[in-house]
Amino acid sequence: MKFLAITASNLDEFFMIRVGSLYNYMDYGKERIDYSGLREKPFRTVLLHEAHYFFQQQNRLFSEFLWPRFAQNGFLIQNIEALSPKLQEEASEYFNRTVFPMLTPMVYDNYRTFPILMNKTLIFGVLTKSLDNGKEANKLSFIQIPQNLPRFFEIDTDEALIFVPIEEIIRWKIHKLYRNVEIVSASLFRITRNSDISVEESDDMEEDFIDEVKRKLRSRKTGRVVRIEAEPTYSNEMMQLLKEKWNIDDDNIFVADRLMDFTGLFQIASHPDFSAFTSKPPLPQLPYGLDENHDNPLEYLKQRDVLLHHPYNSIEPLLQLLEKAAEDPNVLAIKMTIYRLAKNSRVTTALLKAAELGKHVSVLFELKARFDEENNIREAERLQKAGCFVIHGISRYKTHTKLLLIVRKETDRVVRYVHLSSGNYNENTARLYTDVSLLTTNELYGQDVSEFFNAITGHSQPLFYQSLITAPQDMRNKLIHLVRQEADNARQGLKSGIIIKINSLEDRHLIDELYAASQAGVFIRLIVRGICCLRPGRPGLSENIQVRSIVGDLLEHSRIFYFQNQENPLIYAGSADAMVRSFDRRIESLFQITDTSLHHQMRTILDYNLRDNANAYQMEENGKYTKVQPPAEVPPFNIHQAFFQLYASGRLPETADLFAQLATEPATEVKP
């Protein structure tokens, strides 16, 4: 149920951004040719057809697979008619006491303008009979269900926990909002608006840019409608009016079978009564080499580098580092890039503390982090008022890199403490997303990160970095160079191999180089959670490439690039995926793991990703995915459990040859 709710949330965002972007072209008469060669309108037809199929699959899964299993799992989703008179009385009291005072019917007629209906909100379109100049006619009004009401009214009985959809309670009592008026129909629907905002940026004052972002955010509330979800019994008269008003057609209408808006299932999936049946990850462990006796990470990091692997390792050492730095009188400056923050973030609190104590604090706050814009503007303004130097993004680029630099005066020198990460500075998602990050005082990183901050906060243009690969400057070219280097090694009969773990693989230039490397004899393993535009195992093209996706309890978010380099591995990690936007339209960085003692840990991370047979899906040559099923004699291996066990043991295993199985059949049997 939780996964279904996630897919529903993702589909909402897909329509708000991707479909919304398509309508930006259509509505303003701009040309757009899809990668498939289709122009705007034919592409829209194909796109919405596929979206309808996906939506139908969601509804089928809910109705045929989940719904029949509710009772045996101790709960029910029921309408009012299925409740006993006593329980109906409870629902009636809830409506009268809590719901009714919050509802506001909004009539649309010759005297009232069409109301602004909210995005992703359940709405009743109510047709009523009325007299207009002595003639009987239907009048349309709207009732929006407040988003701060729970999706379900919960009733706990001895037999089961009952969830009553809020819309069914309102439908049951809707006559109370239309006293002495005949109701012709009450149709439930939900709209999705275009939320793809693009900000025209210039070199003018920062305040102009912030105002523009705020203005664009306000425009999301009135963005053009790109989808209507409706119940099967919707009023044709109402729907015809909505289609004309919003300039859409039947392709934009999605009919929900049994329940509308599956994101509401989060309420059930996270209910406390089911906590015993939901898997909770073990407590995160301290990273290798760091024990509880080191209460000051500022001192410990002068001795050795620390690799954090979240959520198996706690984010606490990083937060403590920042908090200690904020209070340490010897710390002179803190510089940081921020993309997404947790609500009530300890990061913001530490930076505010540092500024109050007179330290120089520079923060690059990316205001265009999608759907976090308002939170980021609010937090950036707090820091600015406290005296921090705040930069609101870089020109036309989105800053996605994750870097932290702490400058501290020691006895006889200045030491730079550096943190580089694949994930956000968000203590909440650090419990759910798998990421890798590095804490170090190595001057190699300190110099590079200082140069990088000078480039993104000023006008410096470094020619090269010793430990970083950066975008948009040279990331694509550097990665292509490393791929070609492996291909040259293979042609010469030398050890070669590539393993890449990312969220998305979409850049055509890099894909072509991977194909060429495969043809040269390089064994390539790709671990791509989401979009993968490469096709593995195609004769004459990619026989030496295997692609797998890992989808389980935790969100795979780390990006790791591994090149065999004649058994002297080059390992990079960081914030960038292999996408056009990452290479050309974002400020990104990949950092090299130079400490050989950390190579073993990185190899183990990749080894476990390749061994997983519980969460893994393998891509076939035609782009389809099949679930990896271990043979009966092979025990299941779930990395989301194995890593917790590994770090709890305090020791690393011997790492197997990462490329041993690439020249033969897959290690596990693949079944549809």
SULSULQUI-V37207 format. One record per residue. RES is the residue in one letter. PHI is phi in radians with two decimals (NA if undefined). OMEGA is omega in whole degrees, -180 to 180 (NA if undefined). Layout:
# SULSULQUI-V37207
res=RES phi=PHI omega=OMEGA
res=RES phi=PHI omega=OMEGA
This chain:
# SULSULQUI-V37207
res=M phi=NA omega=178
res=K phi=-1.12 omega=-179
res=F phi=-1.15 omega=177
res=L phi=-1.09 omega=177
res=A phi=-1.11 omega=178
res=I phi=-1.14 omega=180
res=T phi=-1.10 omega=179
res=A phi=-1.19 omega=177
res=S phi=-1.11 omega=179
res=N phi=-1.17 omega=179
res=L phi=-1.16 omega=174
res=D phi=-0.99 omega=-178
res=E phi=-1.15 omega=178
res=F phi=-1.03 omega=179
res=F phi=-1.23 omega=-178
res=M phi=-1.12 omega=-174
res=I phi=-1.83 omega=-173
res=R phi=-1.26 omega=178
res=V phi=-1.20 omega=176
res=G phi=-1.03 omega=178
res=S phi=-1.08 omega=178
res=L phi=-1.07 omega=179
res=Y phi=-1.22 omega=174
res=N phi=-1.06 omega=176
res=Y phi=-1.24 omega=-175
res=M phi=-1.17 omega=-175
res=D phi=-1.20 omega=-177
res=Y phi=-1.90 omega=174
res=G phi=1.13 omega=179
res=K phi=-1.65 omega=-179
res=E phi=-1.40 omega=176
res=R phi=-2.61 omega=175
res=I phi=-2.05 omega=-179
res=D phi=-1.22 omega=177
res=Y phi=-0.97 omega=180
res=S phi=-1.35 omega=179
res=G phi=1.69 omega=-177
res=L phi=-1.51 omega=173
res=R phi=-1.35 omega=-168
res=E phi=-1.01 omega=-173
res=K phi=-1.24 omega=175
res=P phi=-1.07 omega=178
res=F phi=-1.14 omega=177
res=R phi=-1.03 omega=-180
res=T phi=-1.07 omega=180
res=V phi=-1.11 omega=-177
res=L phi=-1.06 omega=-178
res=L phi=-1.21 omega=175
res=H phi=-1.07 omega=179
res=E phi=-1.15 omega=179
res=A phi=-1.13 omega=177
res=H phi=-1.08 omega=180
res=Y phi=-1.08 omega=179
res=F phi=-1.07 omega=180
res=F phi=-1.09 omega=178
res=Q phi=-1.14 omega=178
res=Q phi=-1.13 omega=176
res=Q phi=-1.04 omega=-179
res=N phi=-1.13 omega=178
res=R phi=-1.12 omega=178
res=L phi=-1.03 omega=-179
res=F phi=-1.16 omega=-174
res=S phi=-1.30 omega=-172
res=E phi=-1.67 omega=-175
res=F phi=-1.82 omega=-176
res=L phi=-1.51 omega=-174
res=W phi=-0.92 omega=-179
res=P phi=-1.12 omega=-177
res=R phi=-1.73 omega=-176
res=F phi=-1.07 omega=-173
res=A phi=-1.05 omega=-178
res=Q phi=-1.21 omega=177
res=N phi=-1.84 omega=168
res=G phi=1.52 omega=178
res=F phi=-2.63 omega=179
res=L phi=-2.49 omega=165
res=I phi=-1.85 omega=-173
res=Q phi=-2.27 omega=172
res=N phi=-1.51 omega=-176
res=I phi=-1.04 omega=-175
res=E phi=-1.08 omega=-178
res=A phi=-1.46 omega=-178
res=L phi=-1.49 omega=174
res=S phi=-1.23 omega=179
res=P phi=-0.94 omega=-180
res=K phi=-1.14 omega=-180
res=L phi=-1.25 omega=175
res=Q phi=-1.10 omega=178
res=E phi=-1.14 omega=176
res=E phi=-1.07 omega=180
res=A phi=-1.13 omega=179
res=S phi=-1.14 omega=178
res=E phi=-1.10 omega=179
res=Y phi=-1.10 omega=178
res=F phi=-1.09 omega=-176
res=N phi=-1.14 omega=-174
res=R phi=-1.41 omega=-170
res=T phi=-1.99 omega=-170
res=V phi=-1.44 omega=-174
res=F phi=-0.92 omega=-179
res=P phi=-1.10 omega=-176
res=M phi=-1.61 omega=-174
res=L phi=-1.52 omega=-179
res=T phi=-2.38 omega=175
res=P phi=-1.17 omega=-180
res=M phi=-2.12 omega=-176
res=V phi=-1.49 omega=174
res=Y phi=-2.02 omega=178
res=D phi=-2.68 omega=-177
res=N phi=-1.16 omega=-176
res=Y phi=-1.83 omega=-176
res=R phi=-2.22 omega=180
res=T phi=-1.27 omega=179
res=F phi=-1.16 omega=-175
res=P phi=-1.22 omega=174
res=I phi=-1.43 omega=-178
res=L phi=-1.60 omega=-170
res=M phi=-1.43 omega=179
res=N phi=-1.19 omega=174
res=K phi=0.98 omega=-180
res=T phi=-2.12 omega=175
res=L phi=-1.22 omega=-174
res=I phi=-2.35 omega=170
res=F phi=-1.71 omega=169
res=G phi=-1.72 omega=-171
res=V phi=-1.95 omega=174
res=L phi=-1.67 omega=178
res=T phi=-2.21 omega=177
res=K phi=-1.53 omega=178
res=S phi=-2.64 omega=177
res=L phi=-1.70 omega=179
res=D phi=-2.23 omega=-176
res=N phi=0.99 omega=177
res=G phi=1.42 omega=180
res=K phi=-1.89 omega=180
res=E phi=-1.37 omega=-179
res=A phi=-2.60 omega=177
res=N phi=-1.55 omega=178
res=K phi=-2.16 omega=-177
res=L phi=-1.85 omega=173
res=S phi=-2.40 omega=-176
res=F phi=-2.25 omega=174
res=I phi=-2.19 omega=177
res=Q phi=-1.58 omega=178
res=I phi=-1.44 omega=-175
res=P phi=-0.96 omega=-177
res=Q phi=-1.30 omega=178
res=N phi=-1.57 omega=171
res=L phi=-1.55 omega=175
res=P phi=-1.04 omega=-179
res=R phi=-1.11 omega=-179
res=F phi=-2.22 omega=169
res=F phi=-1.50 omega=-173
res=E phi=-1.72 omega=177
res=I phi=-2.23 omega=-178
res=D phi=-1.71 omega=178
res=T phi=-1.98 omega=179
res=D phi=-1.16 omega=-176
res=E phi=-1.48 omega=-175
res=A phi=-2.85 omega=172
res=L phi=-1.56 omega=-174
res=I phi=-1.87 omega=176
res=F phi=-1.97 omega=-180
res=V phi=-1.84 omega=179
res=P phi=-1.01 omega=-176
res=I phi=-1.05 omega=-178
res=E phi=-1.17 omega=-180
res=E phi=-1.30 omega=175
res=I phi=-1.18 omega=180
res=I phi=-1.17 omega=178
res=R phi=-1.04 omega=-179
res=W phi=-1.11 omega=-175
res=K phi=-1.91 omega=-171
res=I phi=-1.13 omega=180
res=H phi=-1.09 omega=-179
res=K phi=-1.22 omega=177
res=L phi=-1.63 omega=-179
res=Y phi=-2.36 omega=-177
res=R phi=-1.19 omega=178
res=N phi=1.08 omega=178
res=V phi=-2.23 omega=179
res=E phi=-1.40 omega=179
res=I phi=-1.61 omega=179
res=V phi=-1.43 omega=180
res=S phi=-2.80 omega=174
res=A phi=-2.32 omega=-173
res=S phi=-1.90 omega=179
res=L phi=-1.48 omega=174
res=F phi=-2.60 omega=-178
res=R phi=-2.60 omega=-177
res=I phi=-1.97 omega=173
res=T phi=-2.11 omega=-177
res=R phi=-1.81 omega=173
res=N phi=-1.10 omega=180
res=S phi=-2.10 omega=-180
res=D phi=-1.45 omega=-179
res=I phi=-1.64 omega=173
res=S phi=-2.14 omega=-175
res=V phi=-1.82 omega=175
res=E phi=-1.35 omega=-174
res=E phi=-1.82 omega=179
res=S phi=-2.58 omega=178
res=D phi=-1.62 omega=179
res=D phi=-1.27 omega=-176
res=M phi=-1.09 omega=-179
res=E phi=-1.04 omega=-179
res=E phi=-1.05 omega=178
res=D phi=-1.09 omega=-179
res=F phi=-1.15 omega=180
res=I phi=-1.10 omega=179
res=D phi=-1.07 omega=179
res=E phi=-1.14 omega=177
res=V phi=-1.08 omega=180
res=K phi=-1.07 omega=180
res=R phi=-1.11 omega=179
res=K phi=-1.14 omega=179
res=L phi=-1.10 omega=178
res=R phi=-1.12 omega=-178
res=S phi=-1.19 omega=177
res=R phi=-1.05 omega=-178
res=K phi=-1.23 omega=-179
res=T phi=-2.10 omega=180
res=G phi=-1.03 omega=-177
res=R phi=-1.05 omega=-179
res=V phi=-1.33 omega=180
res=V phi=-2.01 omega=179
res=R phi=-2.71 omega=169
res=I phi=-2.16 omega=169
res=E phi=-1.69 omega=-177
res=A phi=-2.50 omega=175
res=E phi=-1.39 omega=-174
res=P phi=-1.03 omega=-175
res=T phi=-1.66 omega=-176
res=Y phi=-1.09 omega=180
res=S phi=-1.29 omega=177
res=N phi=-1.11 omega=179
res=E phi=-1.11 omega=178
res=M phi=-1.11 omega=-176
res=M phi=-1.14 omega=179
res=Q phi=-1.09 omega=178
res=L phi=-1.13 omega=-179
res=L phi=-1.14 omega=180
res=K phi=-1.11 omega=179
res=E phi=-1.21 omega=-178
res=K phi=-1.14 omega=-173
res=W phi=-1.82 omega=176
res=N phi=0.96 omega=176
res=I phi=-2.27 omega=-180
res=D phi=-2.34 omega=-174
res=D phi=-1.10 omega=178
res=D phi=-1.10 omega=-179
res=N phi=-1.55 omega=-178
res=I phi=-1.71 omega=-179
res=F phi=-2.06 omega=-174
res=V phi=-1.67 omega=179
res=A phi=-1.55 omega=-174
res=D phi=-1.24 omega=-169
res=R phi=-2.05 omega=-178
res=L phi=-2.49 omega=179
res=M phi=-1.71 omega=176
res=D phi=1.20 omega=-179
res=F phi=-1.21 omega=176
res=T phi=-1.10 omega=177
res=G phi=-1.13 omega=180
res=L phi=-1.18 omega=174
res=F phi=-0.98 omega=-179
res=Q phi=-1.05 omega=-179
res=I phi=-1.35 omega=-176
res=A phi=-1.08 omega=-178
res=S phi=-1.76 omega=-177
res=H phi=-1.13 omega=-178
res=P phi=-1.00 omega=-179
res=D phi=-1.13 omega=-178
res=F phi=-1.81 omega=-176
res=S phi=-1.08 omega=-180
res=A phi=-1.22 omega=-176
res=F phi=-1.80 omega=179
res=T phi=-1.79 omega=-177
res=S phi=-1.29 omega=176
res=K phi=-1.91 omega=-180
res=P phi=-1.17 omega=175
res=P phi=-1.07 omega=178
res=L phi=-1.17 omega=179
res=P phi=-1.12 omega=-178
res=Q phi=-1.80 omega=172
res=L phi=-1.19 omega=180
res=P phi=-1.19 omega=179
res=Y phi=-0.99 omega=175
res=G phi=1.54 omega=-179
res=L phi=-1.95 omega=179
res=D phi=-2.06 omega=-173
res=E phi=-1.20 omega=179
res=N phi=-1.29 omega=180
res=H phi=-1.60 omega=-177
res=D phi=-1.51 omega=178
res=N phi=-2.18 omega=-178
res=P phi=-1.10 omega=177
res=L phi=-1.06 omega=179
res=E phi=-1.38 omega=-175
res=Y phi=-1.15 omega=-175
res=L phi=-1.19 omega=175
res=K phi=-1.27 omega=-178
res=Q phi=-1.65 omega=-176
res=R phi=-2.85 omega=175
res=D phi=-1.37 omega=178
res=V phi=-2.23 omega=175
res=L phi=-1.78 omega=177
res=L phi=-1.75 omega=178
res=H phi=-2.17 omega=-176
res=H phi=-1.49 omega=0
res=P phi=-1.57 omega=-179
res=Y phi=-1.18 omega=169
res=N phi=-1.75 omega=-179
res=S phi=-1.22 omega=173
res=I phi=-1.39 omega=-175
res=E phi=-0.99 omega=179
res=P phi=-0.99 omega=179
res=L phi=-1.20 omega=179
res=L phi=-1.10 omega=178
res=Q phi=-1.13 omega=178
res=L phi=-1.03 omega=-179
res=L phi=-1.17 omega=-180
res=E phi=-1.20 omega=176
res=K phi=-1.12 omega=-179
res=A phi=-1.12 omega=-179
res=A phi=-1.09 omega=-176
res=E phi=-1.70 omega=-176
res=D phi=-1.19 omega=-179
res=P phi=-1.15 omega=-180
res=N phi=-1.50 omega=177
res=V phi=-1.35 omega=-176
res=L phi=-1.67 omega=-174
res=A phi=-2.66 omega=173
res=I phi=-2.31 omega=177
res=K phi=-2.17 omega=-171
res=M phi=-2.75 omega=168
res=T phi=-1.85 omega=-178
res=I phi=-2.28 omega=178
res=Y phi=-1.91 omega=176
res=R phi=-2.37 omega=178
res=L phi=-2.13 omega=172
res=A phi=-1.29 omega=170
res=K phi=-1.16 omega=-177
res=N phi=0.94 omega=-171
res=S phi=-1.22 omega=173
res=R phi=-1.22 omega=178
res=V phi=-1.11 omega=179
res=T phi=-1.06 omega=-180
res=T phi=-1.04 omega=-180
res=A phi=-1.15 omega=180
res=L phi=-1.15 omega=176
res=L phi=-1.08 omega=179
res=K phi=-1.08 omega=-180
res=A phi=-1.07 omega=-180
res=A phi=-1.14 omega=179
res=E phi=-1.09 omega=-179
res=L phi=-1.55 omega=172
res=G phi=1.56 omega=178
res=K phi=-1.38 omega=174
res=H phi=-1.39 omega=-179
res=V phi=-2.15 omega=176
res=S phi=-2.01 omega=-179
res=V phi=-2.32 omega=170
res=L phi=-1.65 omega=-178
res=F phi=-1.74 omega=179
res=E phi=-1.40 omega=-177
res=L phi=-1.33 omega=-176
res=K phi=-1.75 omega=174
res=A phi=-1.17 omega=-167
res=R phi=-0.99 omega=179
res=F phi=1.21 omega=170
res=D phi=-1.99 omega=-175
res=E phi=-1.05 omega=-176
res=E phi=-1.14 omega=179
res=N phi=-1.10 omega=-179
res=N phi=-1.19 omega=176
res=I phi=-1.09 omega=-179
res=R phi=-1.08 omega=-178
res=E phi=-1.21 omega=179
res=A phi=-1.11 omega=180
res=E phi=-1.17 omega=176
res=R phi=-1.08 omega=-179
res=L phi=-1.17 omega=-179
res=Q phi=-1.12 omega=179
res=K phi=-1.13 omega=180
res=A phi=-1.45 omega=178
res=G phi=1.81 omega=178
res=C phi=-1.35 omega=173
res=F phi=-1.52 omega=-173
res=V phi=-2.01 omega=176
res=I phi=-1.91 omega=-176
res=H phi=-1.77 omega=177
res=G phi=1.45 omega=-177
res=I phi=-2.08 omega=172
res=S phi=0.74 omega=-175
res=R phi=-1.53 omega=-178
res=Y phi=-1.73 omega=173
res=K phi=-1.68 omega=-178
res=T phi=-1.51 omega=-175
res=H phi=-1.97 omega=-179
res=T phi=-1.19 omega=-178
res=K phi=-2.12 omega=-175
res=L phi=-2.40 omega=176
res=L phi=-2.40 omega=179
res=L phi=-2.28 omega=177
res=I phi=-2.05 omega=-179
res=V phi=-1.84 omega=-174
res=R phi=-2.25 omega=177
res=K phi=-1.48 omega=177
res=E phi=-1.70 omega=-176
res=T phi=-1.01 omega=-174
res=D phi=-2.20 omega=-176
res=R phi=-2.84 omega=174
res=V phi=-1.87 omega=-179
res=V phi=-1.95 omega=177
res=R phi=-1.82 omega=177
res=Y phi=-1.75 omega=-171
res=V phi=-2.19 omega=170
res=H phi=-2.22 omega=178
res=L phi=-2.21 omega=-169
res=S phi=-2.53 omega=171
res=S phi=-1.59 omega=-174
res=G phi=-2.08 omega=-177
res=N phi=-1.35 omega=175
res=Y phi=-1.47 omega=-173
res=N phi=-2.33 omega=-175
res=E phi=-1.19 omega=178
res=N phi=-1.35 omega=-179
res=T phi=-1.23 omega=177
res=A phi=-1.13 omega=176
res=R phi=-1.58 omega=-174
res=L phi=-2.12 omega=-177
res=Y phi=-1.78 omega=173
res=T phi=-1.51 omega=-179
res=D phi=-2.47 omega=174
res=V phi=-2.15 omega=177
res=S phi=-2.63 omega=-174
res=L phi=-2.17 omega=171
res=L phi=-1.91 omega=-174
res=T phi=-2.75 omega=168
res=T phi=-2.03 omega=178
res=N phi=-1.05 omega=-177
res=E phi=-1.10 omega=177
res=L phi=-1.01 omega=178
res=Y phi=-1.31 omega=-178
res=G phi=-1.00 omega=179
res=Q phi=-1.14 omega=-179
res=D phi=-1.12 omega=-177
res=V phi=-1.19 omega=175
res=S phi=-1.05 omega=178
res=E phi=-1.08 omega=-178
res=F phi=-1.14 omega=178
res=F phi=-1.12 omega=177
res=N phi=-1.09 omega=179
res=A phi=-1.26 omega=-175
res=I phi=-1.55 omega=178
res=T phi=-1.82 omega=-179
res=G phi=-2.34 omega=-176
res=H phi=-2.12 omega=178
res=S phi=-1.22 omega=179
res=Q phi=-2.34 omega=-180
res=P phi=-1.05 omega=-180
res=L phi=-1.40 omega=180
res=F phi=-2.78 omega=175
res=Y phi=-2.12 omega=-179
res=Q phi=-1.47 omega=-174
res=S phi=-2.17 omega=-177
res=L phi=-2.03 omega=165
res=I phi=-2.00 omega=-171
res=T phi=-2.09 omega=172
res=A phi=-2.16 omega=7
res=P phi=-1.50 omega=-172
res=Q phi=-1.16 omega=-170
res=D phi=-2.65 omega=-173
res=M phi=-1.12 omega=-179
res=R phi=-1.02 omega=-177
res=N phi=-1.11 omega=-180
res=K phi=-1.17 omega=179
res=L phi=-1.17 omega=177
res=I phi=-1.08 omega=177
res=H phi=-1.05 omega=-180
res=L phi=-1.18 omega=177
res=V phi=-1.14 omega=180
res=R phi=-1.10 omega=178
res=Q phi=-1.10 omega=177
res=E phi=-1.15 omega=178
res=A phi=-1.10 omega=177
res=D phi=-1.08 omega=179
res=N phi=-1.08 omega=-180
res=A phi=-1.11 omega=180
res=R phi=-1.09 omega=-180
res=Q phi=-1.56 omega=180
res=G phi=1.35 omega=-180
res=L phi=-1.61 omega=178
res=K phi=-1.06 omega=179
res=S phi=-2.58 omega=177
res=G phi=2.95 omega=-180
res=I phi=-2.35 omega=170
res=I phi=-2.25 omega=179
res=I phi=-2.21 omega=176
res=K phi=-2.04 omega=-176
res=I phi=-2.54 omega=176
res=N phi=-1.47 omega=-175
res=S phi=-2.56 omega=175
res=L phi=-2.17 omega=-173
res=E phi=-2.44 omega=-175
res=D phi=-1.22 omega=-174
res=R phi=-1.11 omega=-176
res=H phi=-1.12 omega=179
res=L phi=-1.19 omega=178
res=I phi=-1.06 omega=179
res=D phi=-1.06 omega=179
res=E phi=-1.20 omega=177
res=L phi=-1.17 omega=174
res=Y phi=-1.04 omega=-179
res=A phi=-1.11 omega=179
res=A phi=-1.15 omega=177
res=S phi=-1.06 omega=180
res=Q phi=-1.17 omega=177
res=A phi=-1.40 omega=178
res=G phi=1.84 omega=179
res=V phi=-1.40 omega=174
res=F phi=-1.41 omega=-173
res=I phi=-2.25 omega=173
res=R phi=-2.00 omega=178
res=L phi=-2.02 omega=177
res=I phi=-2.01 omega=-171
res=V phi=-2.14 omega=-175
res=R phi=-1.14 omega=-172
res=G phi=-1.97 omega=-174
res=I phi=-1.10 omega=174
res=C phi=-2.39 omega=-178
res=C phi=-1.62 omega=175
res=L phi=-1.54 omega=177
res=R phi=-1.99 omega=-178
res=P phi=-1.49 omega=171
res=G phi=1.16 omega=180
res=R phi=-1.53 omega=-177
res=P phi=-0.95 omega=179
res=G phi=1.34 omega=-176
res=L phi=-2.27 omega=-169
res=S phi=-2.54 omega=-180
res=E phi=-1.03 omega=-174
res=N phi=-1.62 omega=-179
res=I phi=-1.94 omega=171
res=Q phi=-2.10 omega=-180
res=V phi=-2.19 omega=174
res=R phi=-2.33 omega=177
res=S phi=-2.17 omega=179
res=I phi=-1.98 omega=-180
res=V phi=-2.26 omega=-178
res=G phi=-2.59 omega=-176
res=D phi=-1.14 omega=-179
res=L phi=-1.92 omega=180
res=L phi=-1.53 omega=177
res=E phi=-1.23 omega=-172
res=H phi=-2.26 omega=-177
res=S phi=-1.29 omega=175
res=R phi=-2.08 omega=-178
res=I phi=-2.34 omega=178
res=F phi=-2.10 omega=-175
res=Y phi=-2.13 omega=178
res=F phi=-2.15 omega=-173
res=Q phi=-1.07 omega=172
res=N phi=0.89 omega=177
res=Q phi=0.96 omega=177
res=E phi=1.15 omega=170
res=N phi=-2.16 omega=-164
res=P phi=-0.99 omega=169
res=L phi=-1.85 omega=-176
res=I phi=-2.18 omega=178
res=Y phi=-2.17 omega=173
res=A phi=-2.43 omega=179
res=G phi=2.83 omega=-168
res=S phi=-1.69 omega=-167
res=A phi=-1.73 omega=167
res=D phi=-1.62 omega=180
res=A phi=-1.58 omega=-176
res=M phi=-2.30 omega=177
res=V phi=-1.00 omega=-178
res=R phi=-1.12 omega=180
res=S phi=-1.22 omega=-177
res=F phi=-1.43 omega=-170
res=D phi=-1.98 omega=-171
res=R phi=-2.19 omega=-180
res=R phi=-2.34 omega=168
res=I phi=-1.48 omega=-175
res=E phi=-2.28 omega=173
res=S phi=-2.65 omega=168
res=L phi=-2.06 omega=-179
res=F phi=-1.95 omega=-180
res=Q phi=-1.42 omega=173
res=I phi=-1.49 omega=-175
res=T phi=-1.67 omega=-179
res=D phi=-1.32 omega=-177
res=T phi=-1.11 omega=178
res=S phi=-1.19 omega=178
res=L phi=-1.58 omega=178
res=H phi=-1.05 omega=-179
res=H phi=-1.05 omega=-180
res=Q phi=-1.14 omega=179
res=M phi=-1.14 omega=178
res=R phi=-1.13 omega=178
res=T phi=-1.14 omega=178
res=I phi=-1.02 omega=180
res=L phi=-1.19 omega=179
res=D phi=-1.02 omega=-180
res=Y phi=-1.13 omega=178
res=N phi=-1.11 omega=-180
res=L phi=-1.38 omega=-178
res=R phi=-1.53 omega=-175
res=D phi=-0.95 omega=175
res=N phi=-2.26 omega=179
res=A phi=-1.92 omega=-178
res=N phi=-2.04 omega=-169
res=A phi=-1.59 omega=172
res=Y phi=-2.17 omega=-179
res=Q phi=-1.84 omega=179
res=M phi=-1.45 omega=176
res=E phi=-1.54 omega=-177
res=E phi=-1.04 omega=-178
res=N phi=-1.54 omega=179
res=G phi=1.62 omega=177
res=K phi=-1.36 omega=178
res=Y phi=-1.93 omega=173
res=T phi=-2.19 omega=-180
res=K phi=-1.20 omega=177
res=V phi=-1.38 omega=179
res=Q phi=-2.05 omega=180
res=P phi=-1.22 omega=173
res=P phi=-1.02 omega=-175
res=A phi=-0.98 omega=-176
res=E phi=-1.44 omega=-179
res=V phi=-1.76 omega=-180
res=P phi=-1.20 omega=178
res=P phi=-1.14 omega=179
res=F phi=-2.27 omega=-177
res=N phi=-1.90 omega=-175
res=I phi=-1.10 omega=-177
res=H phi=-1.27 omega=169
res=Q phi=-1.78 omega=-174
res=A phi=-1.11 omega=-179
res=F phi=-1.18 omega=177
res=F phi=-1.07 omega=179
res=Q phi=-1.12 omega=-178
res=L phi=-1.10 omega=-177
res=Y phi=-1.25 omega=176
res=A phi=-1.18 omega=-180
res=S phi=-1.29 omega=178
res=G phi=1.36 omega=-180
res=R phi=-2.50 omega=178
res=L phi=-1.71 omega=177
res=P phi=-1.36 omega=171
res=E phi=-1.19 omega=-178
res=T phi=-1.47 omega=180
res=A phi=-1.24 omega=175
res=D phi=-1.12 omega=-174
res=L phi=-1.14 omega=-176
res=F phi=-2.00 omega=-174
res=A phi=-1.09 omega=-173
res=Q phi=-1.65 omega=-173
res=L phi=-1.26 omega=-178
res=A phi=-1.49 omega=-178
res=T phi=-2.07 omega=179
res=E phi=-1.24 omega=177
res=P phi=-0.98 omega=-176
res=A phi=-1.18 omega=-180
res=T phi=-2.16 omega=180
res=E phi=-1.27 omega=-179
res=V phi=-1.87 omega=-180
res=K phi=-2.18 omega=177
res=P phi=-1.07 omega=NA
